[in-house]
Amino acid sequence: MTHAFLKNPQQADICATCGTRYPGRRTAADTCPICLDERQYIGDNGQVWTSLEDLARNRSIRFERLSDSLLSLQAVPHLAIGQKAHLILSPSGNMLWDCLPFLDEPTVAYIRSLGGLRAIAISHPHYYSLMTDWADVFDCPIYLHAADRQWVMHPSERIHFWQSETIALWDDMALVQTGGHFAGATILYHPRFGEKGALFTGDSIFVARDRKSVSFMYSYPNMIPLPKKAILQIQERVARLQYDAIYGAFEGQIIPDNAKEAVHRSLLRYLAIFEA
């Protein structure tokens, strides 16, 4: 398997647990700072490194069309954290929301057939993955919140660090810093999506299994809750947004309607615990 569309694909290693790409080769003595952080974990087999060449032997990217202007992408079989990315088709340019730790030529060709990418925006460091390679291939910037700068393991001039609570994009889309899961944890707000607008949340706002509620955690795998101050900030940042749907980071994590009410109820439930 060749990856002529990538820059030096064999000169980079990928953490098998979180999917973060590092420049240069890793050794058995190297560890992944993102997995060493208390929000993540080292895998059961210890620190394992892989490469795009190894992954390409049995993986591909599956697209699912969710609407005329939205597709989800996921690496199959399951890879690292297993998150989805979303490709938002928009008149002034397409947005890739979150990123995957894999890329292949069929995926590149398909996205180019849909108009390519104007930009990539990522909710938090667990999904930085192969963002630099994706940005190089599609010749586009990456929007990351500056509060998470320290977690960038593969620096690039394509990364645009923004620092405010919100940043306006195109076609009325905007990025909103919620904080919580990470200091720079971000959601994408698309007021034109559907009839009443949508949030793309990664797991900064985590869609629960019942699809009638959401959760907010400092660490999901290690079950570390957020303090009241962080919950209040999330509440304040999303209260002014008008939306009806939420698209989360994993399979089946869609609240198709009444999502604003679900978030409101969930926030009140969290805040009531602090008063109990």
N, C-alpha and C positions, 0 to 999 in steps of 0.2 A: 504494500500500500504506500503510495507516495502522496505528499502534501505540498505540491509545488506552489500552491497559493499562499503558503505560510512562510514566514521568515525563520530559517533555521529550526525547523520543528524537532530535530533530534538533539538540539542543544538546550533543552528545557525539560525539567521534570515536573510532575504533577502529584500532589498529595492524594493518595488513594482514598483517604477518609473524607476530606472536605472538598477536593477538586481544585484547590488553588494551584495555579501555575507559577513556577519560580524560574528566573533566568539562570542558565547554566545547569550543570549536573549536580545532583545531590548525592551524598554518600550515606552509608548506614548510620553514621554518627550524627547526621543532620536531623533536626526535628522541625516541624511546622509550627511557627508561633501562633497561627490561628487556632490550631488544634490544641495547643498547650494552654490557651486561654480557658478560663473556667466556664465560658459559654459553650465550648465545644469539647472534644475529647480525642485522645489517641485511640486508634482502633484496637480491637482485641488481639490482633497479631502484631502490635507495636507499630512503629512508624514504617509505613510502606510507601515507596515511590513508584510511580508508573510513568509512562510517556504516551504521547499522542499516537506514536507508531504501535505501541502495544494495545492501546484502547481500540484502535481502528480495525483490529483483527476480527472483532465480533460485535461491533456497535454501529448504530446509526442514530439519526435523529428523526423522531416521529412528530409529524405535524397533525394538529387537529383544528379544523376550522370551527370556531365558536360563533362567528357571525360573519357578515359580509366584510367587516373591517377589522376582524380580530382572529388571530391564530395562536394556539399554544404550541410550544416546542418542548420536547423532553428526550433526553438520551435514553436509549433502550439497547440492551437490558439496563437495569438500575445501575446508576453510577454515582459514587460518592454520596452526597446528601440527597440527591434524587429530585431536586427542585425542577419546576417548569420555568420557562421563560415565556414571554408574550410578545408577539409581533403585532403592533398596532398600525394598521394601514390608515394613513391620513393624507388629505389633499396636498399639504405642503411638505410632506416627507414622512417616511415611516420611522417608527420608534421601536427599538428592541428594549423591552422592560425586563430587567434581570438578565442573567447570562448563564451559559452552560459550560461545563468543563470538557467539551468535545466539539469538534467542527469537522465536517467533511465536504468533499466537492459537490455531492448532490444537494446538500443544504445551501451551499454558497450559490449554486446555479438557481435554485428555486427562489431564494430570497431576492436575487438579482432580477429574476423574471417578474417579481412583484414590485420592483422599483428600488431595490436596495435599501440601505439604511441612511437616514439623516443623522441619527445619533443613537447612543446606547445610554440608558440610565439604570442604576442599580440600587436596590433598596438598602443593602448592608453588606459588610465584608464577607460573609459566608457565601455570597454568590458572585464575588469578583471573578473567580474561576479563570477562564481563558479570555477575559475581557480585552486584553491588549491585542491578542491575535485576531479576535473578531473585529476590533476597530481598525486594525491594519488592513484586513481583507476588504472591508467595506468602506475604507477611507472616511471615517467619521469620528467625531469626538465622543468621549465618555464623560457623563455627568456624575460626579461623586460629591457627597457633602464633605467639606473640609474637616469636620470634626472626626472623621474616620481616616484621615490621611495616613496615620501610623500603620494601618493594616494593609496598605498597598504593598504587595510583595514583588510585583513586577512593574516598576515605574515606566511611564510613557509620557511623551509630550502630548499625546492625544487626550490625556485626562484633564478635564476642566473641573477644578475644585470650586464649588460655590459655598457661600458662608451665611447667607441670610436664612430666615425661616421659610421663605418660599422663593422660587425662581420661575418666572414665566417662560414658557417655551413657544411653540407655534400652534396654530389652530386652537387656541385657548387652553391647551394643556399646561399643567404646572407641576413642579415637584414641591412637596411639602415635607419639611423636616419634622417628624414626630418625636424623635428620640425614643428612649425606652430600651429596646433590645440592644441597640448601640447608641452612642451619643449622636451620631449622624443618621440614624435610621430614618428612612425616607419612604413616602408613598407617592404614587403618580395619580394626579387628579385630572380626569377628562370629562368636563361638563357637557360636552357634545355627544358623548358616547351613549347610545340607546336613547330612550325618551327623556330620562331624568339624570343622566350622568353616572359615572362610575369611578371607583377607587381601585387601583392596582396596588396591592399592599405587601407583596412578598410575605414574610411572616412578621413584619413590624406590627401588623394587626392580623392575627392568626385566625382563620376561619375554622370554627369548631366542627366536629363531626355531624352535629345535628343541622348544620347550615342555618341555624336560627340565632346563633350567638357567635361571639369572637372572644379571643383571649389575648393577653399582653404579658409577655414574660421576658425576664433578663436572659435566662437560658431555658430553652425547651428540652433538650435532651437531659440536662442535669436538674431540671425542675426548680430553678431559682426564680422566685417571684420578683416583681418590681416594687419599689417603694411607692408610697402614696404620691410623693412629689412628681414622679415620672408619669403616673396614671393621670394626674391632673393636667400635666402638660399635653399628653395625648388628647385628652378631652378638649382642651382649649384649641388645639391645632385643627381638629377635625370638625368642631361644632359649626364653623362658618361655611363649610362646604356643603353643596347641594348634590346629592347622589342617591341612586336607587339600587345600584349593584356593586358587589365587591368581587374581585378576582384575586385569589390567594396563590400561594406558591406551590401547592401540591395537587395531586390528582383529586378531582371532585370538589375542590375548594372554591365553589362559586355560590354566592348568595345572589340570586337573579333579581330579586325585588325586595323592597322594604329593608334594605341593608342599613340605611341611616338609623332606623328605629332599632335594629339589632345591635348596632354599635352603642347607641345611647343606653339601652337596657343593660348591656354588658358592662359598660363603664360604671353605671350606678350600682350594679351588683358588686363590682370590685371595691368601689368606694365605701359601700356599706360594711364590708368586712373590716375595714380599718376602724369603724365606729362601734363594732360589736364588743 
